[in-house]
Amino acid sequence: MLVILSRSLWAGNYGSILEIARKSVENGEKVAVLHVQDACIAATINEHCDKLAENKIDIYALKADCETRGLVEKVNEKVRIIDYKQWVKLMMTEHEKIVSWTT
């Protein structure tokens, strides 16, 4: 499952979707979270990234959105910064399910 987060952690309730992601990992599913747009801010928050990593969830952030917000140097070391081509690869070849969480 690829979970795409696009809003700031403070603008929405991500607890629900992250709980679903955690349970999916427990059931043996490969899970990744991609931070785009304002969600890239979360990729700089150690507590958020640590929680994902502890639950064996791969963490990504879109480079263009991080650059736009001046966050590239602040992104947590557990986060892999990717470009649009790599995003397409995540969707087309690495994950069967895609969940886009916008609220």
Secondary structure, DSSP 8 states (H G I E B T S, - for coil): -EEEE-S-TTTS--HHHHHHHHHHHHTT---EEEE-GGGGGGGG-HHHHHHHHHTT-EEEEEHHHHHHTT-GGGS-TT-EEE-HHHHHHIIIII-S-EEEE--
